[in-house]
Amino acid sequence: MRLLSLILAMLALAVVSAPAKAGDDCDNRPVLVELFTSQGCGLCPEANRYLGELDQRHNVFVLAYAVSYWDMYGWTDTFARPEYVHRQRAYLPRLNVPRLYTPHFVVDGVIDAPGWDRDQVSTAVTDRLNAMPESPDLSIEDGPFGSYIVHLDGEAPEEALDVWLVAYKPGWATVEIGGGENAGTEMLHYNMVKSISYLGSWSGGEAELVGESFRHYGTVAIVQGANGGPIYAYAHAGMSASEGGRTY
């Protein structure tokens, strides 16, 4: 009887002290996953659906940027803007990616994966969660005349960081595609970016930056290494406040 009690106690101790599974560390901020997509890309509808699935994970937040370089093939993307192509292009040398393509996932600015390989995307998310750096203090609040004020403090992990303000349409949207590879498709989109603006550079310490965004969309401030570097923090405002006003 005494031996049985000892065995049960040892098993209980093993369960309590077992290491957490990869990616289960709740102390880490959620990873920011960005998808570069296009209504003219035949592989993108499935990648868009997977992006929405990823956002259901507690440790992931997602944004989608529609790029315009597919427009020459018979359909003008209704969400595309040139600045989204510029953002994707900034990532390429950092990630050792030779050319622009879609669907293209970028995980926290440090790992990329093709949108047709779910396993590779999921592994990239887990790898980032297991190597998450400390985040500077970041918050966003309402400013005068419809603006937003972004507050920063702490040490900058790099010599200079870029600060961005992104407006996005939360949740699902459907667009009927009238030409190109996806002609006739009711194409699903998720968390589509509507605008992105550069607020300035930050090199540590207390700072305030002011930017404008569309009040009827969700808004997120992003702090990342200059010229397409790693993402170190982001903070929600606007419609995303219903998610608890999350700051990461």
SULKATA-V929441 format. One record per residue. N is the residue number from 1. RES is the residue in one small letter. PHI is phi in degrees with one decimal (999 if undefined). OMEGA is omega in whole degrees, 0 to 359 (NA if undefined). Layout:
N_RES_PHI_OMEGA ; N_RES_PHI_OMEGA
//
This chain:
1_m_999_179 ; 2_r_-64.2_179 ; 3_l_-65.6_179 ; 4_l_-63.3_179 ; 5_s_-62.7_180 ; 6_l_-64.9_180 ; 7_i_-63.5_180 ; 8_l_-63.2_179 ; 9_a_-64.6_180 ; 10_m_-66.6_178 ; 11_l_-65.1_179 ; 12_a_-62.9_179 ; 13_l_-64.4_180 ; 14_a_-65.1_180 ; 15_v_-66.8_182 ; 16_v_-64.3_187 ; 17_s_-92.4_182 ; 18_a_-62.5_180 ; 19_p_-66.4_178 ; 20_a_-68.1_176 ; 21_k_-67.3_180 ; 22_a_-56.7_176 ; 23_g_83.2_182 ; 24_d_-94.7_183 ; 25_d_-71.2_183 ; 26_c_-72.6_179 ; 27_d_-74.9_179 ; 28_n_-75.2_172 ; 29_r_-70.5_176 ; 30_p_-62.0_177 ; 31_v_-73.6_173 ; 32_l_-94.5_179 ; 33_v_-105.5_179 ; 34_e_-110.6_177 ; 35_l_-117.2_173 ; 36_f_-98.9_192 ; 37_t_-137.7_179 ; 38_s_-156.1_175 ; 39_q_-71.3_179 ; 40_g_-95.5_184 ; 41_c_-100.0_184 ; 42_g_-64.8_181 ; 43_l_-89.6_188 ; 44_c_-76.6_178 ; 45_p_-55.8_179 ; 46_e_-68.4_178 ; 47_a_-64.4_177 ; 48_n_-61.8_178 ; 49_r_-63.3_179 ; 50_y_-66.3_177 ; 51_l_-59.1_177 ; 52_g_-63.2_177 ; 53_e_-66.3_179 ; 54_l_-59.4_184 ; 55_d_-68.4_177 ; 56_q_-77.4_177 ; 57_r_-76.6_183 ; 58_h_-67.9_185 ; 59_n_-108.1_180 ; 60_v_-139.2_168 ; 61_f_-129.4_189 ; 62_v_-126.8_172 ; 63_l_-139.0_178 ; 64_a_-123.8_178 ; 65_y_-115.6_177 ; 66_a_-89.2_182 ; 67_v_-96.9_189 ; 68_s_-103.1_187 ; 69_y_-76.8_172 ; 70_w_-89.7_187 ; 71_d_-62.1_182 ; 72_m_-71.0_186 ; 73_y_-102.3_169 ; 74_g_112.6_179 ; 75_w_-152.4_178 ; 76_t_-90.4_182 ; 77_d_-61.3_185 ; 78_t_-76.5_179 ; 79_f_-106.8_191 ; 80_a_-72.6_173 ; 81_r_-143.7_183 ; 82_p_-58.2_183 ; 83_e_-65.0_177 ; 84_y_-73.0_174 ; 85_v_-64.8_178 ; 86_h_-60.6_179 ; 87_r_-66.0_178 ; 88_q_-62.1_182 ; 89_r_-63.0_179 ; 90_a_-64.0_180 ; 91_y_-74.5_192 ; 92_l_-56.1_182 ; 93_p_-65.6_179 ; 94_r_-64.5_185 ; 95_l_-96.5_180 ; 96_n_58.4_177 ; 97_v_-102.1_189 ; 98_p_-74.8_185 ; 99_r_-155.8_175 ; 100_l_-71.3_174 ; 101_y_-159.7_174 ; 102_t_-135.6_350 ; 103_p_-75.7_186 ; 104_h_-126.5_176 ; 105_f_-92.3_172 ; 106_v_-125.5_186 ; 107_v_-102.9_177 ; 108_d_56.0_178 ; 109_g_74.8_185 ; 110_v_-122.1_181 ; 111_i_-136.7_176 ; 112_d_-123.8_180 ; 113_a_-156.5_177 ; 114_p_-70.7_186 ; 115_g_-68.7_179 ; 116_w_-89.6_182 ; 117_d_-119.6_183 ; 118_r_-61.8_181 ; 119_d_-61.4_181 ; 120_q_-67.4_177 ; 121_v_-64.6_181 ; 122_s_-61.9_178 ; 123_t_-64.1_179 ; 124_a_-62.9_178 ; 125_v_-63.7_180 ; 126_t_-63.2_180 ; 127_d_-61.1_180 ; 128_r_-68.2_179 ; 129_l_-60.7_181 ; 130_n_-80.4_180 ; 131_a_-134.1_184 ; 132_m_-74.2_178 ; 133_p_-78.6_175 ; 134_e_-67.6_182 ; 135_s_-101.7_170 ; 136_p_-68.4_177 ; 137_d_-73.6_183 ; 138_l_-142.7_174 ; 139_s_-147.3_182 ; 140_i_-138.9_181 ; 141_e_-141.9_179 ; 142_d_-65.7_176 ; 143_g_-116.4_182 ; 144_p_-72.1_173 ; 145_f_56.1_175 ; 146_g_80.1_181 ; 147_s_-85.2_171 ; 148_y_-119.2_175 ; 149_i_-110.6_179 ; 150_v_-102.4_181 ; 151_h_-103.8_178 ; 152_l_-129.7_176 ; 153_d_-160.9_179 ; 154_g_106.4_179 ; 155_e_-87.8_176 ; 156_a_-81.7_181 ; 157_p_-70.2_174 ; 158_e_-129.3_183 ; 159_e_-57.9_179 ; 160_a_-148.7_180 ; 161_l_-119.0_175 ; 162_d_-91.3_178 ; 163_v_-119.5_184 ; 164_w_-122.0_173 ; 165_l_-121.9_186 ; 166_v_-120.8_172 ; 167_a_-104.1_182 ; 168_y_-142.9_178 ; 169_k_-91.9_185 ; 170_p_-65.5_173 ; 171_g_82.9_187 ; 172_w_-87.8_171 ; 173_a_-139.9_181 ; 174_t_-120.9_178 ; 175_v_-128.2_175 ; 176_e_-82.7_185 ; 177_i_-89.7_186 ; 178_g_-102.7_180 ; 179_g_-166.1_179 ; 180_g_74.9_185 ; 181_e_-62.8_183 ; 182_n_-103.8_181 ; 183_a_-54.1_180 ; 184_g_85.0_183 ; 185_t_-90.9_167 ; 186_e_-87.7_191 ; 187_m_-87.3_177 ; 188_l_-81.2_176 ; 189_h_-132.8_182 ; 190_y_-138.4_178 ; 191_n_48.0_183 ; 192_m_-73.3_178 ; 193_v_-71.8_180 ; 194_k_-105.4_175 ; 195_s_-162.3_174 ; 196_i_-140.7_181 ; 197_s_-133.1_180 ; 198_y_-87.6_182 ; 199_l_-92.0_181 ; 200_g_145.9_181 ; 201_s_-103.9_179 ; 202_w_-135.8_182 ; 203_s_-122.9_177 ; 204_g_111.3_180 ; 205_g_83.9_180 ; 206_e_-70.8_179 ; 207_a_-156.8_174 ; 208_e_-129.3_176 ; 209_l_-126.2_184 ; 210_v_-116.9_178 ; 211_g_-145.7_178 ; 212_e_-109.2_178 ; 213_s_-153.1_179 ; 214_f_-80.4_185 ; 215_r_-67.8_182 ; 216_h_-88.3_174 ; 217_y_-117.3_170 ; 218_g_-73.6_181 ; 219_t_-134.5_178 ; 220_v_-138.3_173 ; 221_a_-95.8_184 ; 222_i_-124.7_175 ; 223_v_-116.2_182 ; 224_q_-147.9_177 ; 225_g_-57.5_184 ; 226_a_-60.4_175 ; 227_n_58.1_176 ; 228_g_77.7_181 ; 229_g_-86.7_181 ; 230_p_-60.9_174 ; 231_i_-88.6_184 ; 232_y_-108.3_181 ; 233_a_-166.7_169 ; 234_y_-152.5_182 ; 235_a_-142.3_183 ; 236_h_-96.3_172 ; 237_a_-148.4_174 ; 238_g_63.6_184 ; 239_m_-62.4_181 ; 240_s_-72.3_178 ; 241_a_-60.7_177 ; 242_s_-66.0_178 ; 243_e_-86.3_178 ; 244_g_107.0_179 ; 245_g_59.2_190 ; 246_r_-63.6_174 ; 247_t_-129.5_183 ; 248_y_-133.2_NA
//
